Amino acid sequence: MLADTGGDRPAEPPQIIGGQGRVPAFDWLRTSSRSDLGLIRRAIREHWTVDLSPRRKRRILEAVTAIMTAPDAPARVKLAAVRVLMQADQKNREQELRHG
């Protein structure tokens, strides 16, 4: 059953179209696989240089949070989303200790 859709990834993720596109910029996160979420988690943990405004970072975390509350999201994907948020929280606490 899952093999036909590439594991836990939905069969047809929405396409992101630039400019005045029909899909908001971070909607792709709502259909992320565990490996996509793992990559985001790793980027946070390892301080990958990603030039994002605080607004964009907030939108990414909001999209990850939406995965946790989605009734149709598989439990394993929800758990991966929780891990992303935990990693983000840990990094925030580390920064506060260093700068505060």
N, C-alpha and C positions, 0 to 999 in steps of 0.2 A: 504494500500500500504506500508507504513513505518513499520507497525506492523510485516510484514514478515521478515524485515531485522533488527529488534531490534531498532526501532526508527531512529535516524539519522546516525547510524553506517553502513558502507558498508557491504554487504552480505559476502564478502570474503576478510578480511584484509590479507596482505602478512605475511607470517611466517618468523620470524627472525631466522636465522640459525647461530650459533656461528662459530668462526674461519674464514675459507675461504668461508662463506656462500654466497648465491646469493643475499641477500637483505641487503643493508647498514644498519648500526645500528639504525639510527633514522627514517627510512622510515615508521615505524609504526605510527609515528606522523601525517603523511600526510593523514592517514585514521582515525584519532581520532574522537571520538564522543565529544559532548559538555561536557559530564561528565568527560572524560579523560582530556580535556583542563582545566576544572574547578579544577581538582586535581592538575595539574601542577601550576595553578594560586595560589591555596591555599598553596602549598609547598613553592612558592616564598614569598608569603605574610607572612607566619608564620615562616620563616627561618628554614625549616626542614633541618636537618643535612644530606646532600647528598654530598658525596665526589666526585665531578666532576672537571675535569681540565677545565680551561678557554676555551680550544678548544671544549670540549664536550658541555659546556654550550652554546657556540656560535652555534654549530651544532643543538642543540635543538631549539634555537630561529630562526635559518634559516628554520628549518622544520615547525615551527609554522607560520612563514612568508609565506611559500609556500602554506599553507592552505588558507591564505587570498587572494592569487592571483590565486588559482585554479578555473577555470571556472565552474567546476562541483560540487564544495563544496556548501552545503546549506547555505543560508544567516545566519541562527542561529549559525552554526559552525564557519563561518567567524567572526561573532561577538564575539564568545567565544575566538577565536584566538587573536582578537584585545585586548580583556581584559587581556589576558596573557601578551602580549607585554607591555601594559600600566602598569601592576603590576611590571614587570621586570624593566621598566624605573623608576618607583617610587622608587623601592628599590635601584637602582643605585644612584639616586639623594640623598636619605637618607644617603647612605654610603659616598658619596662625601662630604656632609655637616659635617658628623662626623669626617672624616679623612682629610678634605681638608681645 
